[in-house]
């Protein structure tokens, strides 16, 4: 199951260093979400959930945290402990190997720019400098 986590560039930096992300919940296309949105195709579902995470990331930004980011994970089924309306609870930490990509959230929060996992280290210093 694909999941989307709101983060700041500083949190991405910390995750890149530790390669472990211990969060309790992550946005995901749960059965409840899919039932409530039968008109959305797979791409629209992913876009909707990533934009919800982007809104959260924008709210998390403060001085010194850098750019708002959304991380997309392939969540191991073994980590899913509970399903909610548009998120799942995790019973353990996600690892860097679960990471699929990063989206940089535009300053106005309306656009996401996709980055492959191997591009994160190359762009992190730029994201950390953003206000």
Rosetta blueprint (number, residue, H / E / L):
1 X L
2 X E
3 X E
4 X E
5 X E
6 X E
7 X E
8 X E
9 X H
10 X H
11 X H
12 X H
13 X H
14 X H
15 X H
16 X H
17 X H
18 X H
19 X L
20 X E
21 X E
22 X L
23 X L
24 X L
25 X E
26 X E
27 X E
28 X E
29 X L
30 X L
31 X H
32 X H
33 X H
34 X H
35 X H
36 X H
37 X L
38 X L
39 X L
40 X L
41 X L
42 X H
43 X H
44 X H
45 X H
46 X H
47 X H
48 X H
49 X H
50 X H
51 X H
52 X H
53 X H
54 X H
55 X H
56 X H
57 X H
58 X H
59 X H
60 X H
61 X L
62 X L
63 X L
64 X L
65 X L
66 X L
67 X L
68 X E
69 X E
70 X E
71 X E
72 X E
73 X E
74 X E
75 X L
76 X L
77 X H
78 X H
79 X H
80 X E
81 X E
82 X E
83 X E
84 X L
85 X L
86 X L
87 X E
88 X E
89 X E
90 X E
91 X L
92 X L
93 X L
94 X E
95 X E
96 X H
97 X H
98 X H
99 X E
100 X E
101 X E
102 X E
103 X E
104 X E
105 X E
106 X L
107 X L
108 X L
109 X L
110 X L
111 X L
112 X E
113 X E
114 X E
115 X E
116 X E
117 X H
118 X H
119 X H
120 X H
121 X H
122 X H
123 X H
124 X H
125 X H
126 X H
127 X H
128 X H
129 X H
130 X L
131 X L
